[in-house]
């Protein structure tokens, strides 16, 4: 992982979507994990933004916050049929302030199974000398 770089990749995982992400900051790392999870089931490369979704997410640990953001994405997909194409996270005293630019999921190609939940198995988020890294598995 190069210093100051950010990104994600999906890795092989039996019947689920597994994403590894990295970034200089915790918030950007979580945002990259979210985009990786979304791009595991939707092709958002030509997505058109329809609105900005704003919410406050709480968590006692970095792992709790990672799960909370991905859970919010799954909830929005299930209730509003929208998915984020950009994610901006700002730390707060209680957790994270999230602003997500949403697309209509029905207007973009579905390339994988729709997620149902976040798995707590092998959940990881930590800081190292090159920045932050996280791994998450999304049950489909």
ZAMI-206256 format. One record per atom (N, C-alpha, C): x, y, z; residue in three letters. Coordinates in steps of 0.05 Angstrom, whole numbers, plus 5000, padded with zeros to 4 digits. Layout:
<atoms>
XYZALA;...
</atoms>
This chain:
<atoms>
501749775000UNK;500050005000UNK;501850255000UNK;501550414980UNK;503250654978UNK;502150864997UNK;503951025008UNK;503151235027UNK;501251435012UNK;499251515026UNK;497251705016UNK;495351594995UNK;495551344988UNK;493651234969UNK;491151134983UNK;489051104968UNK;486550994978UNK;485350824957UNK;484050614965UNK;482750434946UNK;481450194960UNK;480550014943UNK;479349764953UNK;479749554932UNK;479349304941UNK;479249074923UNK;477348874935UNK;476048724918UNK;474548494927UNK;476348254926UNK;475948074945UNK;477547834946UNK;475747594946UNK;476647364936UNK;474947134934UNK;473947054962UNK;471346984963UNK;470146894987UNK;467746724980UNK;467446504993UNK;465246314986UNK;462546454991UNK;460946494970UNK;458146574970UNK;457646854982UNK;459647004990UNK;459347275001UNK;461147464986UNK;460947724993UNK;462747924981UNK;464648005003UNK;467247974998UNK;469348055017UNK;470848285005UNK;471148505020UNK;472548745011UNK;474848815030UNK;477148875018UNK;479348995032UNK;479649275023UNK;480049465041UNK;480349745034UNK;482749865050UNK;483750085039UNK;485950225051UNK;485850525045UNK;486850685063UNK;486850975059UNK;488551105082UNK;489251355078UNK;490751495098UNK;489251535125UNK;486551575123UNK;484951625147UNK;482951405152UNK;482051385176UNK;479951185183UNK;477451235167UNK;476651485166UNK;474151545152UNK;474251485122UNK;476451545109UNK;476751485081UNK;476951185076UNK;478251045095UNK;478350745093UNK;475550625094UNK;473950715113UNK;471250615114UNK;469650685089UNK;469950925079UNK;468651005054UNK;469450825031UNK;472050765029UNK;472950585008UNK;471750305010UNK;471450205035UNK;470249945040UNK;467349945031UNK;465950165036UNK;463150185027UNK;462950184997UNK;464650334983UNK;464550344954UNK;465250064943UNK;467149934955UNK;467849664946UNK;465549474949UNK;464149484972UNK;461849314976UNK;459749364956UNK;459149614951UNK;457049684931UNK;457849594903UNK;460349634896UNK;461149544869UNK;461549244867UNK;461049104889UNK;460948814888UNK;458348704877UNK;456248874877UNK;453648784867UNK;452348984847UNK;453349224845UNK;452349414825UNK;454649534809UNK;454249574783UNK;456149724766UNK;455350014767UNK;456650174784UNK;455950454787UNK;457650634770UNK;459150524751UNK;460950694735UNK;459550914719UNK;457150864711UNK;455651074696UNK;453251174712UNK;453251134738UNK;450951214755UNK;450651514756UNK;448151594757UNK;447451874759UNK;446551934788UNK;447652144801UNK;446752204828UNK;443852304828UNK;442352214848UNK;439552294851UNK;439052464875UNK;440752424896UNK;440452584920UNK;442752534939UNK;442952694960UNK;444952654981UNK;443452565006UNK;444452345017UNK;443352235041UNK;445252315064UNK;444152425085UNK;445752515108UNK;444752365133UNK;446552265149UNK;445752135174UNK;448152145194UNK;447452105219UNK;449352085241UNK;449451795249UNK;451851685250UNK;452251405257UNK;453851385283UNK;453051215301UNK;454351185327UNK;455750915329UNK;457850915344UNK;459350665349UNK;461350715371UNK;461750505387UNK;463750525409UNK;466550465399UNK;466750315377UNK;469450235367UNK;469550285337UNK;471950275326UNK;472250315297UNK;470750095282UNK;470749845293UNK;469249625280UNK;466249685280UNK;465249795303UNK;462349865304UNK;461650075283UNK;463450265278UNK;462950475259UNK;463050365230UNK;464950195225UNK;465050065198UNK;462449915193UNK;461549755212UNK;459049605208UNK;456649795206UNK;456650005222UNK;454350195221UNK;454050325193UNK;456250395181UNK;456050525154UNK;455050325134UNK;456150085134UNK;455349885114UNK;452449795120UNK;451649775145UNK;448849715151UNK;446949925141UNK;447750185143UNK;446150405132UNK;445850375102UNK;447950305088UNK;447850265059UNK;445850045052UNK;446049825066UNK;444249595061UNK;441349675067UNK;440949825088UNK;438249925095UNK;437150105074UNK;438750295064UNK;437850485043UNK;437250335017UNK;438850135011UNK;438349974987UNK;435649824989UNK;435149715013UNK;432749565018UNK;430249735019UNK;430449975031UNK;428050145035UNK;427650345012UNK;429750455001UNK;429550664981UNK;430550584953UNK;431650344951UNK;432850254926UNK;435050444916UNK;436550544935UNK;438750734928UNK;441350624939UNK;443550694926UNK;446250604934UNK;448150844931UNK;450150854948UNK;452051084946UNK;454051044924UNK;454551274911UNK;456651284890UNK;459051454900UNK;458551594922UNK;460651744936UNK;459951754965UNK;462051744982UNK;461551735011UNK;463551925024UNK;462452105041UNK;464152295056UNK;463552255085UNK;465452185101UNK;465152135129UNK;466852325146UNK;465552445166UNK;466952625184UNK;466652525213UNK;468852515228UNK;468652425255UNK;467052625273UNK;465552515292UNK;464052675312UNK;464752555339UNK;463852685360UNK;464352585387UNK;463152315391UNK;460852265378UNK;459352015383UNK;459851805361UNK;461151885339UNK;461451695317UNK;462251825291UNK;460451815272UNK;461051925245UNK;458652075234UNK;459252295220UNK;457252435205UNK;457652335176UNK;455552225164UNK;455752105137UNK;454152265117UNK;455352325095UNK;454052445072UNK;454652265048UNK;452552155037UNK;452851975015UNK;451352074991UNK;452752084968UNK;451452154943UNK;450251894932UNK;447551894929UNK;446151644923UNK;445351634893UNK;445251394883UNK;444151344856UNK;441651164859UNK;440051154839UNK;437750974838UNK;438950704830UNK;438750504848UNK;439950244842UNK;438550104819UNK;436050174813UNK;434550044791UNK;435550144764UNK;437050364764UNK;437950484739UNK;440850394731UNK;442050234748UNK;444750134742UNK;444849834740UNK;446649724725UNK;446749424722UNK;447349284749UNK;445849084755UNK;446448914778UNK;448348694769UNK;450648674782UNK;452748484774UNK;453248264794UNK;451848284817UNK;452148084837UNK;449748074855UNK;449747884874UNK;447447854892UNK;447248094911UNK;444848174916UNK;444248404934UNK;444948324963UNK;446348504977UNK;447248435005UNK;444848425024UNK;445148265044UNK;443148225065UNK;444048335092UNK;446648305098UNK;447648385124UNK;450648395124UNK;451848505145UNK;454648515148UNK;455448285167UNK;457448125159UNK;458347915176UNK;460448025195UNK;460347945220UNK;462348025240UNK;464847845239UNK;464647625224UNK;466847445222UNK;469147565206UNK;471547565216UNK;473947675203UNK;473647975197UNK;472148115212UNK;471948405210UNK;474548525220UNK;475548725205UNK;478148835213UNK;478249135206UNK;479249295224UNK;479949575217UNK;482149655236UNK;484349755225UNK;486549845242UNK;488350035227UNK;489950175243UNK;491850365232UNK;494650245233UNK;496150305213UNK;498950205211UNK;500750435202UNK;503250375197UNK;505150585189UNK;504450705162UNK;503050565145UNK;502250665118UNK;499450775117UNK;498050785139UNK;495350875139UNK;493450665151UNK;490950695144UNK;488850515154UNK;488250295134UNK;487350065145UNK;486449855128UNK;483949725142UNK;482249615126UNK;479949475137UNK;479149245118UNK;477749055129UNK;476648835114UNK;473848775125UNK;471948725106UNK;469248675114UNK;468048465095UNK;466248295106UNK;464848105091UNK;461848175091UNK;460648185068UNK;457848245065UNK;456347995057UNK;454447915074UNK;452847675068UNK;450947745045UNK;450747565026UNK;448947605003UNK;446847375002UNK;
</atoms>
